[in-house]
């Protein structure tokens, strides 16, 4: 069901130059068009954004290049069958399936098999909750690297734990590292642990891990003149360039404020976006759980030292999503230990129902939640849904989307009713979850002018939702000169998307 939703939605708006996605597509098309890694011509044709790096007058994505091999077939297909804006759109929509959707599907199926085999009903519920009720779902629908990195980490961990295909396991961990740089620490920790347990019998895993890193060094040398210079060190946008100059590749000492942000804050905390995954941060003795815990904790500590830990416009704790499958492993082990208790099953189901809006409202509307919005499903996505801002889908109009909602509801009902054998606990859990969400909507603070402006820009400019202009309506609320100037800028001279 989750993969059907990923195929159904078409998250592409011509007026919104998605900073994290379009530069990746630009590079795939540049390779197909000219055999070049530089994207200067594509930027000139389709629009610039801030997620670019520069070296000797040439522009490159400021992203890790791990997705590029999976984007090339999509770019080649688009180049053959489409032209102009249609080529970009097709390359993006097919590329997100190859580079995010299919890895997402593989990781989700692998997780469901492993958790169901090890922990039965509790494992099945945790796998279903990850897929249907966390930001792991929209991550599979967008051209970000988190789904691919998460799939590589999970598969690499399973192979390492079973001492199978060690060369391939290391290759997967290395691929995760060149897709999402911070995950290199996760793979490194696991290889050290495996070496300590199995001495040097795991040397094929080390060899596999080194191959993608060697290819990354070649990529860096070709683009930036040195194998040790990452794209983040050549940021074009001054604000991001300043971030990359701090600490070690932009990472400083851990901060308590970032721990709070990533775990408990209403803006980005897992407590509000994927509450059951917090159980995965509790250490357990089972080897698979312990290694998953080490990997997830290592990434959490690393990211707590990153000044931009909120991750920009994305639902939930974006930079932790690649370890969501690892946290699900620990959560399943923790729940299975007490699964015979009705209240434990009830709490697990409450977490499932609480997560549904966090996963599906971004997918229904505009899947990029600004970091300034607390409880974004209520304060950002719900107003857009009420105004008729729907994600484009394979079938035009909102009917197809709501048909998909019905199918997801049926799948969710099967998930929560069938395994437990009783309807009392799920019914109570649904009631509690609904009460909590309604309470959140009632207690959420009034939006600031900046938050209202961001909503209006998404509604009017990025998605082009028909109806009353929210920017015009916002004129009545602009009080200060600064607010009036900022609003005038969008009303009369809209800046290029991504430059707000």
N, C-alpha and C positions, 0 to 999 in steps of 0.2 A: 504493500500500500504506500509506503513512504517513497519507493522508487517510482511508482505510478504518478505520485504528486510531483516529483522532480521532473518527470517527462512532460507532465501536463502544463506546468507553468512556463512562461517565456519571459524571464526577467530582463527585458530589454526596452529601454526608453531612448529614442534618438536624441532627446533634449538633455539627457543626463549622461555625461561622460563619466562613467563609473571609474574612479581613480584606481581602484585595486584590480580591475578586470580588463579594461580596454587596453592598457599598455601591454599586457600579456598577449592579447590578440594581435595588436600591432606587430609585435615581434614575430609571431608565427607567420603573419602575412608577409613581413619583410623578408624572412628566410625563403618563402615560396616565390615571392616576386623577384628578388634580386640576389638571393643568397647572402643577405646581410643581416647582422644582428642589430644594427642601428635602425631606429624607427623615425627618423626625421621626416621622411616623406609621408608616412602614415599620420603623424601628428599634424602636419600641414594640411592634410586632406580631411581628417575626421575630427580634429580638435585636440587641444593640449589639456593636461591636468597636472596636479602637483606631484604625482607618484612617478617621477622620472629622474634619471641620473644623467650626468653629462661628463664627457671626456673628450678633449680635443675637438670640440664643436659638434660631436655626435651625441644623440640622445638614445638612452636605453631605459627599459623598465627598472625601477629601483627594487625589484623583487628578486627573491631567490629563483634560479632558472629551472627548478626541478619539473615544473609543469610543461615546459616547452616541448619535449619530445611527444607528449600526448596531444598537444595542440596542432602539431604539424599536419596530421591527416585531415583535421577539420579545415585548416587553412588551405590545404591543397584542394579539397572538395569545393570549398567556397570559391576559390579562384577559377575553377573550371566551369561552374554552373551559374555564377552570379557576378555582378559588376556593381561598382559604386557602393552606396550605402548598403545595398543588399548583400554584398560580399562580406562586409564587416559583420552584419547581423547574423548571417548564416555561420560564419566562422566562430562567432561567439556562442551561438546557441548549440551548435554541434560540439564545439570545444569543451563547453562546460559539462556535457554528458561524458565525454571521453576522459577528461582530466579530473572531474569531481564526482559526477554521478555514478559512474561504474566503480571507481574505488570505494565510494560511499556504500554502494550495494554490497560489494565484496566484504568490506569490513563488518557491515551489519549482519550479513549471513554467517560469517565466521564467528562473530561474537555470540549470536543466537545459538549456534551449534555448541560452542564451548561452554557457555553458561548453562544451557539446558542439560547438557551431558553431565556437568559437574554438580549442579545445584537444583536441577529439576524445575519445579514450579516457580520458585523464587528467581532462578536464573532467567527463565522465560519472561517473567514480568519485567525484570530489570532491562533485558534486551529490548523488549517492546517499548518500554518507557523511554529509553535512549533514542530510539528511532522516531517515535511519534510525539514525544512530549519534552524535547529539549532543543536548543539551537543546533544540535547535530543535524537536524532535518534541513533547515535552510542552508547550512554549510554545504550540503550535497547538491543544492540547486544553483549555487553561485560559483563563479570562477575564482574561488579563493583556494589557497593551498592546504587548508586545514583538513579537508576530507582525505586527500591523498596522503598527507603526512600521517594522519591517524590510522589509515589503512595499513601503511607500511610499518608503523610502529607495532600495531596489534599482530600482524602476521609475523613480523620478525620476532616478537616476544614468544608467540606460540611455538615457532620452530626452534628457537633457542631452548625453551623449557623442555621440549621433547627430544632435543639433541638430533634433529633431523635437518638435512639440507643446510648445513651451517654456512656454506658459501652464499647461498641464496638469502639466508636470514641476514647475514651481514650486508649484502647488497641492498636489501630492503631498508635496513636501518640507515645506510648511507644515503639512499634515495630520499628518505624522510628528512635527513639533515640538509640536503641541497634543495629541498622544497620549502622547508621552514627552518631557518638557521638555528633557532634555540633548541630544536629537538636533537641536535647533535649531542648535547649533553646527556640526553636520555639514552641514546644508543651507546655512548661511551661508557656510562655507568653499567649498563647491562653486560657489555663485553668484558669489563673489568670483573664483575661478579662471576660471570661464566668462566673466565680464565682462572679465577681464584678457586672455583669449585672443581673445574676439570683440567687444571693445569694448562698446558699449551695444546691440548687436543682440540681446542676451539680456534686454532689459528686460521682455518678457512673462513671463519666469520670475520676475523680482522681483515683478511685479504679482501673479502667482499665489501666490507665497510669502506675500505680505502679507494675502491674503484670510482664511485660517484664523487668522492672528494677530489680525486685527481682530475676528473672531468670538470669539476667546478674550478679548479685552479687554471685549467686551460681556458675556460670561458672568461675568467677574470683577466687573464693575461691578454686575450684577444680584445676585450672590451675596454679594459681600464689600465692596461700596460704593466700589470704585475699580478702574479698568481695569488698574492696575499691581500689584494685590495678588493673588498666586496662592493657591490652596487650601492649599499647604504653609506659608504664612505664618499660617494660622489653625488650626493643628493643635489638636485637642481633647486628644490624649494628651500629657501633659507631656514624656515622653522624646523624642517626635518633634518637639514644639514647640521644645525646646532645640536639636535638630539644625538646624532650619531657620533659627535665628537666627545661626548661625555663617557667617562669610565672606559670599560673594555668593550669595544664595538657598540657603544651606546648603553651598556649595562653597568650600573653602579652597585653600591651596597644595598641589600634588601631594606625596604621601608615598611614599617607597620601600616602606614596609610594605604599602601598598595595591597597588602594582605587583606585589609578591610575592604578595599575596592573590589577585589577579585572574588572574595568569598561571601561577604555579607552586605555590601552596599545595595540600595534599591536600584542604582543605575546599572551596575555590571555584576553584582554578586551572584554566585551560584545558588545561594539561598533562595533567590527570587526567580532565577532562570532554570535551574536544574537542581532542586533541593536534595533529591535522593543521592546525587553524586557526592555530596559531602561525606557520606558514609565511606566512600572510597579513600578518604584521607586518613582513615583509622587503620593502623598497621595490623596485619594478620600473619599467622605463621605459615599458611600454605604457600609453597614456593611461587606459584603463579601470582597469587595475591600480593605476596611480599615484593616481587620484582615490579609488578604494576604500580604498587604504592611508591617504591623508590623512584620510578620514572616520573610519575605524576608529581610527587613532592619536589623532585629536582627541578622540574620546569616551573612549578609555582614559585619556588625560592628565587630562581633566576629572573623570572618576570617581575617579581616584586621589586627588583632593582632597576626596572626600566621606566623612565619618566613618562612614556606614552602608553602605560599599561592598559589604559581603557580601550585601546584598539581602534579608536575612531568610530565611524558609522557602521555598526554591525550589531545584531542582536546578541546580547549576553557577553560573557568574558571571552572575547574572540581568540586571544592568544592561548587560551587553555583548551580550546575545542579539540585540538589534535590529540590531547590525552583524555578526552571524554570516554573513549572505549576502555582505557586503562582504569579510570575511576569506576566505570561500570563493573569491571571484574571484582574490585574490592567491595563495592556495594552489594553485589550478588552474594559474595561470601559472607558478609556481615548479616544480611537479611536471612540467608538460609540457616544460619546458626539458631535463630529464634523464630523460624517461619511457622512452627506449630502453634504459636500464640496468635489468637485472633486479632489482638490489638496491633501486632506487628504487621500483619497483612493489611489491616485497615490503614495504618500510617503509610505503608508503601503505596496503597491505592490513592490516598490523598495526594501524595507526591506526584503520582501519575496524572491525576486530573488537574492539579495545579499547573503542571507543565504544558498542558495542551494549548492554552492561549499564547504562551511564550514561544511555542514552535510554529503554530499555524497562523496567528494574526500577522506576523511579518511576511509569511509566505503568501497570504491572501492580498496584502496591500503593497507596501513598499519595504523591501527586506533589508533596509539599512537604518538601524535605530541610532539616532544621535546620542552621544554619551551624556548629554546634559539632562536627559529625561529620566526621572525616577519612575519605576514601574512602567516602562515604555509600552508594554501591551495595552495598558489602560490609558496612558496619557498621550501616546503618539500614534499607535496603530489603530486603536479603536475609533478615534475621531476621523481618521482617514477612511476607515471602513464605512462609518456612518455617512460620510460625504459621497460615497460611491467610488472611492479610489481602489480599483481592483487591479491585481496583477494581471497583465496580459496572459491569455491561455490559448491552447490549441483551438478551442471553440470561442468565438467572440461573445462578449457580454458576460454578465455575472452568473447566468444560469449554470454554465458548465462548472464554474467554481463551486457553487453551492451543491451541485450534484456530487462533486468530489468530496465536499464536506460530509454529505450523507454517507458515502462509502467509507470514509475514515471513521465516522461514528460507529458504523456497523463493525468495522475491524476492531475498534477500541472496545466495543461492547463484548465481542468475542474474547478479546484478550483478558478482560477483567472479570467476566462472568464465568466463562467455561472452565478455567483451571481450578477455581476455588470451590465449585460445587454448591455454592450458596449465594444468594443475591442480597443478603442482609448487609454484609460487610461492604461490598461495592456501593450499595445504595447509600449507606451512611457516609462513606468516603466521598461520594459525589455531592451529597448535601453539604458536607463540611467545606469542600473545595469551592463550591459555588458561593457559599456564604463568605469565604475569605476573599474571593475575587470581587464580589459586590461591595464588601467593606473597603477593600483597597480603592475601588473607584470612588467611594464616598469620602474617604480620608485623604486622597491624593491632594497635594497642595496646588494652589492656583498657578498657572503657567506664567513665566516671566515674558517680557516683550520679546526677548531673543528666541525663546522656545516657540512662541506663537509665530514669529517670523520664519523660523525653520520649517514649521508645519505648512505655512502659507507658500513658501518657495517650493516645497515638495508637491503640494496640491496644485498650484497654478502653473509652475514653470517646468518642473521635472516630469511629472506624470500627465499634465494637461487635463486634469479632471474637469469635466464640463460643469457648468453652474456658476453660482456667484463667486466672484474673485475674492479669495481670502486676503490678498494683499490690499485690495481696495477697502475691504471691511476693516483692516487693521489700521487704516489711516486715522480712524476715530480714537485709537488708543495710543498713538504716538505722542508722547508728552515732551520729552527733551529734544533739543536741537539735534543731538546725535541720533536719536531714534528716527526723527523725521528725515534726516539726510540718508540714513541707511535704507529706510523704506523707499524713499524717492529713487534711490539707485536701482532697486529691483523693479519698481513700477515703470520707470521711464527708460532706463538703460541697463537691462539685465546683463550681468557679467557672464562670461563663459561658464557653463556648468563645471563645477569642481573648484571654482575660484571664489566661492562665497565667503 
